[in-house]
Amino acid sequence: MKYKNPIISGFYPDPSITRVGEDYYLVTSSFAYFPGVPIFHSKDLISWEQIGYCLSRKSQLTLEKANISGGIYAPTIRYYDGTFYMVTTNVSDKGNFYVTSKDPRKEWSEPIYVEQGGIDPSLLFDGDKVYFTSTGEVNGISSILQSEIDIVTGKILREIECIWSGTGGRFPEAPHLYKINDIYYLMISEGGTEYGHMITIGRSTSPWGPFTSNPLNPILTHRNLGNSIIQGTGHGDLVEAADGNWWIVFLAFRTSTQYFHHLGRETYLAPVKFNEDGWPVINDNGTVAIEMKGPLPKPYPYISIEIRDDFNTNSLRLCWNFICNPFKENWSLEAKASNLTLYGNPVTLSHIGSPAFVGRRQQHFNCHFKSKLEFYPKNNKDEAGITIFYDYNHHYEIGLVKIHDSKYIIVRKTIGDLSTIVYKESYIKDTIIFDITSDPLHYTLSYGEDEETLNFASSALTQYVSTEATKCSFTGVYLGMYASSSGTHISTPAYFDWFDYEGMKD
């Protein structure tokens, strides 16, 4: 059966998957965005519905003043004896921990911390033993570490050991230990989560090794496919389907132009077969494509989400996120019926912390997003609008702002240490439509009194909100609504009546 990659587009990296009967559950990294660790459900491996978040409370996820590339790294999801386990790392707080749930659609437990350092933790349930595997350092050398833990308390039961250092590629990471036909397979990624990324695998008769490297390593990489739009393939997790076929989910990114990508690392799928020597082979040749085929389960499509969010429910859609832990006083769905209300605070989009911001991932190169704002700024520098946000030092916004007691439409570009207003036009009314269209290389920012009559304000290059341009982040572009008081608490509410996001064929 044919399908298309990525199976989950936009900034959804480091996928991990588990199966319960004919149901599949998948989690991805979330870094400094809140809530953390989105969880998805599928029955056919290609149609995925977000069903919640594993970390939805501040007690589970502390992100105060986290860098955008801080926070939550590389979760793993596993199911054992009626319970779901999600283990991950908060690099901005206390390190490795896991949470549990009987029903992944509901609230997850409080964190149980494990005193094993490093990142990218994983679990293997093997009879009455539970192995905890992570990426760490031994004598300054990156390695795969492992211990045995008490799954109730997180207490380490056996001394932490270095079990493999990979095949010689830099940054051996993302370990997953599997027991398949009484053989222990240790799959990792090497080469860094960039253009040299690759997946390698070793095996042993013991979970502690020594691990024999697959002579055909790497089993997945695009490091030599310079002409492919798909790059950075790595960080995978294997799953056996209900029909006995094997699959791998993994991350990769699509380049918008040579050596630049801005949508972030996305979630991909490929079929896996075991060769006559017992080694897994990914998609026959260790590379993948946008259009793929494999022995998929029966199709099970979900109802697509409407383009327009009218904010007419008592909770935000699952696609929406905050930057770091939000302040309750900065947003409301009740202050004005069928509106998202934002109250600006001293934290702007250029400050580390939690601005008055609600955003969602950009999931398509070609897309159209817009919002209707009602705003009565009282003080100079009171501002509200919509933003194209990569990190604190790389973002574009079109907004309504009060300057010297007059209201203006502005477009601001922030690229590194340069932040400047590139468009400024007087505006009298209190309601406005902000409109942005995107193609792989450009954003076009417009505004108007209604949706039919729009005024061009500015264009902006996608290149400068890319991972390669920022050189300090590896997330992806968010599109969202914001309000700011530029140094003081704002009393003027910004009412967003609706927000549209329409992705088009890439």
N, C-alpha and C positions, 0 to 999 in steps of 0.2 A: 504494500500500500504506500502511496506517495504522501509526503508531508513536507512542510517548509520549516526551515530554521531561520531565526531563533524561535524556540517554542514559547519563550517568555521574553519579549523584547524590552529594551530599555535597561536601565541600571538595576539589574537583578543578578549580581555575581555570586560566585562560590556556591553553586547549587548542591543540595544534598537531598536524597530521596529515600523513601521507605515504602514498602507495600504491605497492606493488610487485606488479605483476600484479593478482591478485584479492584480495590481502591488504592490509589497512589497519593502520597503526601510529599510535598517538596518545600524546602525552606531556602532562603538566600540571605546574604549579608545585608546590613542596613547602615553600618557606619554611624555617623552622628545624627541620623534622622530618627524621629520618634513618632509613633511606636516602633519597636524594633523587631527584626526577624519576621518578615511577612511569611505566611504559610499558605500554600496552595493545595488544591485537591483536583484529581483527575481520575478518569476511568479508562482513558485511551492513550495517555502519555503525551498527547499533543494539544488537547483542549484543557486549559487550566483555569480554575476559578479561585480567586483569593478568598479564603474563608476566615481570615483573622490575622492576629499577630501573636507570637509567643511571648513577647515582652511589651506589655501594655500599661505598666505602672512604673512610677519612678522608683519604687522599692526594688523592682527587678532590674531597672536600667537607669543608672546615673550618668548623665551626659553633660553636666554643668561645664560650660566653657570648653567643650571638646572641639578639637579641630575637625573639619568636615571629613577628613580621612582617618579620624580617630573612632572611638566607640566600638561598635560590634564588628568583629571579624569572623568570617568563615564558620557558620554553624553546621552541625551535623544532626540529622534527625534519625532516630531509631525507634522501633516498636518491639516490646518484649513483654509477654505475659500480661496482656491487657492494658499496658501503660505506654504512652509515648514519652520519649526522652529527647530533649533538644539541648545539645551541649555547644558552648561557644566561648568566645573571649571578649571581654570589654577591656580594650587596651587603654582606655581613659580612666579606668577605675580599679577593680580588684582582680582582674585577670580571668582565669578559666572557671566556668561554673556550668551547671545544667539546671533545667527546670523540667517539670513533668506535668502530664495531663492525661486523664482518662478519655476526654473528648476534646480534640484539637480545635474545635470551633468555639470552645469556651475559654475561660481564664486558665492560665497556667500557674504553677506553684511559685512560691518564693525561691530564690536561687539557692542552690547547694554548691559551695565552692570547693575546688580541688586544689591542693597545694602542690601543683605541678605547673611549672612555668611554661613559657612559650605561647604559641598561638595555634589555631587550626585544630582544636581537639576533636577526637572521634571516640566512639565507643564500640566494642564488640562484646556481645553477650554470648558466652560459650559455656553451656551447662550452668554450673554454679559459680562460675568465674566471670568477672567483668574487667575487660582490659581498656585502659584509658591511654590513648595515643595522642601525641601532640608534636609540634615542631619546636625545637629549642636549640640550645648550643651546648657543646661539650668542649671545654678548653678553647673556646673561641671559634669552634667549627660548627656550622649548622648541621643538625642531625635530627633524626626521628627518635623521640623519647617515648618510653612506655612504662606504665606501672599497672598493678592490679588494685582495684578500689572496692570499697564497700559501697554498693549502689544506694543504700539507704542514707548513709551519712556523708559520703564523699571521701572518707578517710582512706589514705593509701595503705595497702596491705602488704605490698612488696616493693622493695627499693626501686627507684626509677632507674631504668637502664637505657642506654643508647642501642637501638636495635638495627639501624641502617642509616647510611649516609647517602644513599642513592647511587647514581652511575657516574658522578663527577660534575654534573651540572650545578650551577650556583643556586642557592636558596632551595634546597630540598624541603618541601613543605606539603601541606594538604594531605596528610596521611589518612588512609582508610585501610583497616585490617579486616579481611574477610576469611571465613572458613568455608571452603567449597570442596566437597568430596574428601573431607579430612585433611586437606592441605590448606595451609595458611598463606594467603596472598596479601602482600602489602603494596598498595598502589599509592604513589605520591606524584607530586609535580616538581619539576625542576626548571631552571632557566629564568626565573622571575616572571611575574604576571604581566609580561610585555610581549614583544615580538618574538622572543626566543623561548616562550613558554612551551612546555611539553609534559606529557604524562609518561611515567615509567613504572615498572612493576617488578617485584621480586617475590619469591615464594620459599616456604620452608615447611618442614614437618612439625615445627614448634612455633608458637606465637612469639617466642623470644629470639627466633633466628637460629643460626645464621641464615640470611636470605640470599638465595641465588638469583642473580639478575637475569631477566629475560634476554636471550641473545638477540632478540629483534627490537629491543628498546631503542628509541621511544615508541610506544604503541599509539600515540596520537601527538601530532605536532604540525604546525604550518610554518615553521621557522624558515623553510626553504621555498615557500610558495609566495614570493614577493608580489605576484600579480593577483592573488586572491583578495577579495574584499574582506574575507574572514581571516582574522589574525589573533594571536595570543591565545590559542587553544590550550586549555589545561584545567587543573583543579576539578577533577571528575569524581563521580560516585556511581558505582555499579548497582543494578537492581535486576533481579530475576522476575520476569513477568509471570502472571498466573498460568500461562500456557507453556512455561518452561524456557521461553526465549530470554536472552539477556540483552540489556541495554545499558547505556551510560549517559548520564547527564553531566554537562561540563560547561565551563564558561569560555567565551570568546568575545571578540568585539568586531564590529564592522567599521571599516574606515570610510570616512566621508570624502577624503582625498588622500593622496599618498602620505602616509605617516601621521595622519591626524584622525582621532575619533573623539566624539563628544557625547554620544548616547550612553556611554559606559559599557562595562562588561555585561554581557547578556547570557541567558540560559539556552543551551543547545542540547540536542538529543542525537544519538547515533546507535545503530545496532551493533551487537557484540557477538562473536562466535568464538568458541574455544577450538584451537587447532589440534592436530593429532598429538602434539607434545604437551597439551594441557594448558597452553598460554592463551589469554584473551586477545582477539584480533578485532580492532575497531573499524567498522565499515570496510572490511576487506583489505584496505591499504593504509590505514592510519591517518587518513585525511577526511575532511567532510565538505559539504557544499550547502548552498541555500536550499536547493531542491534535493530531497532525499527519498529513499524508499526502504521499507523494512516490514517485518511481520507484526504490524501493530495490532492491538486489540480492536474490537468493534468500535467504530466511531461513536463518540458521546459528546456532541457539542453542547456548550452552555449558551444561555441567552445572553446576547451582548449587552453591555452597559450603555445606557443612553448617552448621546453626545453632550447634552446639557445637564448640568447639575443645578437644580433650582434651590438647593439648600432648604428644602421643605420637610426634612425629617429631623428627629431629635438627636441624631448623631451624624458625624461626617462619613462619607463613603470611605471604603477601605483604601482607596488609592491615595488619599490625602495624608500628608505628613507635616510635622513641625521640624524646625532645626533645633536640636538639643531638647531638653525638657521644657515644655511650654509653660508660660505663666497663665494661670486660669483667668486672670483679669484682662488678658490681652485679646481674647476671642470669645465669641458667643454665637449660638444659633437661636437664641431666645430673645435677644435685645430688640430685634425687629423681625417679625414673622417672615419666613421664606427668604431670609438674607443671612449671609455670613458677615458678622460684624467684627472688625478688627480695631483695636485701640493701640495706637503706637506707643512704644516705650523708648527709653534712651538707647537701646541696642539697634543699630542700623544693620543693613545687609553686609556692611563692611566691617562689622565688629564681631569678634568671637563671642558667642553666647546665643541667646534665644530671642531673635527679633519677632515682631508681630508679623508672622509669615505662615501661610498655609499653601503648600505646593504639592505637585505630583510629578512623576517622572515623565520626561519626554521619551516616547516610545517609538517614534517614527522619524526618519529624516524629513519626509514630507508631511507636514501637519498644519493645522489651523487652530488657533486658540484665541479666545476673546472673553471679555467680561464686562458687565455693566456696573459702574460705580456711582454711588451717591455720596458726596463728601462736602462738608461745610467747614473748611479749615479756619480756625480762629487765630492761631498764632503763626508768626513767621517761621518757616521751615516745617510746618505741619505738612505731611506728604502721604499720599496713598496711590497705589497703582498695581501694575502687574510686572513681573520680573522673569528674566531668563537667568537662572542662577546656577553656577557651577561650584564656586566656593567663595569665601569672604573677599578674595582679591580678584575674582573674575565673574562679573555679572553685568547684565544690561537691564535697564528698566525704563518703562514709559509711565509717567505718573502725573498727578495733579498736585501742585505745591503752592503754598503761599510764600511770596517773596516781596518784601517791602510793602506789605499790606495789599498786594494784588495777587490774583491767581494766574498761574501759568501751567500750560502743558510742557513737560520737559522730557527729553530722552537723555539718560545718563549712561555713559560707558565707563566701567571700571575694569582696567586691565593691569594687573600687577600694582605698582605704586602710583599709577596714573589713573585719576578719576576726574572726568570732566563732563559737563553738560554740552551735548552736541546739537541740541534742538531746544528752542524756547519760544513759546507762542502764548500770548495773552488769551485767557479763556474766562468767560463770565458765568456760564451756567454751573449748576451744582451736580448735574448728572452727565455722565460721559460713557461712551463705549470705547474700550481699548481693544485693539485688534492686532494680532501678530501672525504672520504666515512664515513657514519655514521650508526651505529646501536643503539639500545636503550641504550647501556652502554658505547660505545667507538666511538671515531673519529680516523681515520687512515689518516695521512698526508703524501703525496708523491709529487714528482716533476719529471720533465723530459724535454728533448728537444722537444719531441712530445708526443702525446696522447697515443701512443702504447708502448713506452718505459719509464716506470716510476720507480723511485727509492724510496723505503720506507725511510722516514725520522724519524717519531715518531708516537706514539699513545697518546691519551689523554682521560681521563674519562669524560663522560657527567656529572657525579655527581658533579664535581667542578664548573660547570656553571649552577647549578640548583638554584631554589629559596631557598631551604632549606640550601644549602651550603653557599650562600651569606649572608643570614640572614638580609639583609638590602634592598632587592629589590623584586618586584613582577611583573616583566615583563616576558621576554622570550628570547631565543637565536636568534640572528641575524647572518646571514652569509653575508660577504661583502668584498669589495675591499678597500684598504687603502694606503695612502702614508704618510710619516713622515720625518721631518727634525730634529727631536729631539732637538728642542730649537731655530732653526733659520728658516727663510723662505727659501724654496727650489726653485731652479731655474730649476731643472731637472724634466721634465714631466714624469709621469708614464702612459704608454699607455696600456689600457686593451682592447684587440681586441674583446673579447667576454666573456660571463659568462654563464655557464650551471647550471641549477638546475633541478634535476630529483628526484621526490619523488616516493618511492616504497611502496608496500602494507605493512602496519604496522600490 
